Amino acid sequence: KQEVTQIPAALSVPEGENLVLNCSFTDSAIYNLQWFRQDPGKGLTSLLLIQSSQREQTSGRLNASLDKSSGRSTLYIAASQPGDSATYLCAVRPGDSNYQLIWGAGTKLIIKP
Amino acid sequence: DGGITQSPKYLFRKEGQNVTLSCEQNLNHDAMYWYRQDPGQGLRLIYYSQIVNDFQKGDIAEGYSVSREKKESFPLTVTSAQKNPTAFYLCASNLGVNYGYTFGSGTRLTVV
């Protein structure tokens, strides 16, 4: 059964630092992996979607990588800003599912001014 | 602007009541989903619908019901059979299997 883990559960860094958030999954047979951002009490905002055939995707200061063989994805945030403070969630679509997503519990990120 | 609208933002339910959460999208997406979010846990799928007039149970469908009479609308009813309904409910949609998800802003349901 596919499981998704995000470590650490919380992270606090000074403004301006580059940082990496981690997402690991137990079964390499996936369709895609998606990173989301959630602000407190709000819905989710899609950040990046990586298909199983891709190695990475970039959007602005964000770069997400995917290594299926090791069951890992990382979200790299360059030059962090206080506005990046949020909970970051990753979700995997298993290869044996048409519509199910398996979710990590998220990493709560705080960027200190 | 295209997007997903969830209403109400906050909802209070008395014991034994059924309540309905609204989800409307104008993205022309075929698939729609309902998730439940509890503190410290990953999102859990309640129901999903791939096309109009069709829907399937997710991992935690007991105590919930849905309908999909229109492509744009996917309301969720939390029935009195759901014994622990206090949670944050999120509606989402997408074009299909290989596409990303768009989420609404959520409804926070509290039992009083």
Interface residues (C-beta under 8 A of the other chain):
Chain A: V4 Y31 N32 Q34 F36 G41 K42 G43 L44 T45 S46 L49 Q51 L89 A91 R93 N98 Y99 Q100 L101 I102 W103 G104 A105 G106
Chain B: I4 Q6 A31 Y33 G40 Q41 G42 L43 R44 L45 Y48 Q50 Q56 G58 F88 L90 A92 V97 N98 Y99 G100 Y101 T102 F103 G104 S105 G106 R108
